[in-house]
């Protein structure tokens, strides 16, 4: 089983679930953060047990997709990915990009509904993640 496929499928289910709940953008950030936190914990366990690991690219995509609050909590709770400087730099760049995209959503929200922007972003991120794992 491809671990990337599982992670991206869970991210897609998170997008669908948040779209069905009230306040879909807030639910997206909450659910994707929870998912990202769980995946960081699973990756830390895999590192300790010498099991197959979640690729760093997948962890970065999860953070970029809106799960960065959960990633920050996961890094601190599990003491995972806190020392690896190249990863930390790329992670904080992805956080800045996500915050900038969120600001853009707020500004452009009048022209196109936020839910449509969220769906477009999910499709783009999923296709980028899928192409990197292939």
Secondary structure by P-SEA (a helix, b strand, c coil): ccaaaaaaaaaaaaaaaaaaccaaaaaaaaaaaaaaaaaaaaaaaaaaaccccccaaaaaaaaaacaaaaaaaaaaaacccccaaaaaaaaaaaaaaaaaaaaaaaaacccccaaaaaaaaaaaaaaaaaaaac
